[in-house]
Every structure is written in C-alpha cells, then in structure tokens.
C-alpha cells in the first residue's frame, strides 16, 4: 500500500533562508507524487508534481522538488523564503492502479517564516 | 482553468438536521470527484470517491448512510450530512479530476466548506 510521511510537523525559517520540507513515500509501484499548499481556511493549491518524467521538478512560487528513488524521497525546497510562503504544506502520493487516482496525504508541515 | 467551487463556504446547522454541500467543476468535466474531511491542524482524510452516474466508494470507517454522496452530472457532486451532530463539525473539501485526464495528474481542489453543528 502507498503511504507518505512528512518529517516535521512544523518548520520555522527566517525570511531569505532556505526552505526544506521533507517527504518520504512508500509505494509498491512507480509513484506519482505531489506537493500542495494550503492557506488558512482555504482549499489546496498544487505546487508541483512528479509523474515519472524529469526527477527535478520545478513548481510555482519558486519551489522545486527532487524525486530520489534510492531514498524514496520527494523533498520540497525553495532557495529563499518569503513571508507569503507561511502556510501548511502537504505531500501526497497518487494511488492510480485500480483505485481511480485517489490521493494519500502526509500529515502536513506548517511553515513559519520569521522576519 | 480547472476551477472547482463549493457551496456554501460555511454553514451552521442545528443538531439533528441535514445539510447539503455542493461541489462544482466550473470549466471542465469531472468523471471523478473526491470528498475529504479535515480537522483543525490535521491532514485531509479521504471520505469517498464519487463517480458520475454510479454509487460512491466510501473509505473504511465512513458511514455511507450518514454522508450521502450524489454525482448526478459531470460537473456536480453533492455531499449531504444527515442528522448532523456536533462531532460532524469539520472542514469539508472536494476535489475533481478532469474527464480527459488519462494519467493521474493533479486533482483540482475546491475552497472548502466549514460546517459547524450546534
């Protein structure tokens, strides 16, 4: 069965510092992986996705993630944090085979950005 | 493109009443829609998968008679919380997959509905 683990329920960085949010997955088949962002009382917005093409995936708002099969990881990074990046971030794996593409979400990581 | 709306955005109802939440894909057709529930400071938990023209598939532990899902058209799915109780208070989010999507690319999420049962 597929699963996702996000290491660290809360990450705090200073404005301008590197953002690193960790995600490890477990999947018996080649996974499709996603990072979503959620602002308070809102739905989810897709940041980026990995669908077995390039292992380094660039997304919106300067975020990128690298798929590392050997480490079963899909960590999210951004070189320089902005105050507007403060939000909840979710990593997810898609369960497609015989299950209609439903998403399995990690526990979420709350990112705080200090001025 | 790929906009999903939910209505209402928030609702307060009395214990024992039923409330319906609508999820619409505004600019694409969605054969599959998903309903999630999210408690404060927690992740999204999938409640059910809704397929147009067929019965919804519920996740283990979700009461299908309490959370009625109808997917009557390619652009509309509804979730009805029947005989609501305070423990049903939560943030409900729907998402939709594009009809023309072959691979499981992203789901498009609605803005969510905050349900408070008093």
Interface residues (C-beta under 8 A of the other chain):
Chain A: X32 X34 X36 X41 X42 X43 X44 X45 X46 X49 X51 X90 X94 X96 X100 X101 X102 X103 X104 X105 X106 X107 X108 X110
Chain B: X4 X6 X32 X34 X41 X42 X43 X44 X46 X49 X51 X57 X91 X93 X95 X97 X101 X103 X104 X105 X106 X107 X109 X110 X111 X112 X114
